[in-house]
Amino acid sequence: MPKVSCSVESCYYNNSSVCQAEKLQVGGEGASITEATYCESYTSKQNARNAIEQVGYPGQTETICCDVNTCMYNSGWKCSLNEIEISSLCNVSNYAHTDCLSFERNS
């Protein structure tokens, strides 16, 4: 199973800096820089408390899906890395404020 390190403390799936979303979805189609990528799976802890039945319970990440067609690790819309890192340069209030730090642009 892939390992997803996460420093986004406000995310429901973050458990001691490890992502526990069953399916992680990275977005940012056509991104040319890391800051243009994001974690579509981000769910704030507050929103999860209000709608736990919609979000599901954290477990282990089984799949990393990737919509970033410019990333060298995108292989058939899945990430080919076994470890990635999700973070942010600012306070996170929605998924658009997150970044995939493992992004490497195709040459």
Secondary structure, 3 states (H helix, E strand, C coil): CCEEEECCCCECCEECCEECCCEEEEECCCCCCHHHCEECCCCEHHHHHHCHHHHCCCCCCCEEEECCCCECCEECCEECCCEEEEECCCCCCCHHHCEECCCCECC
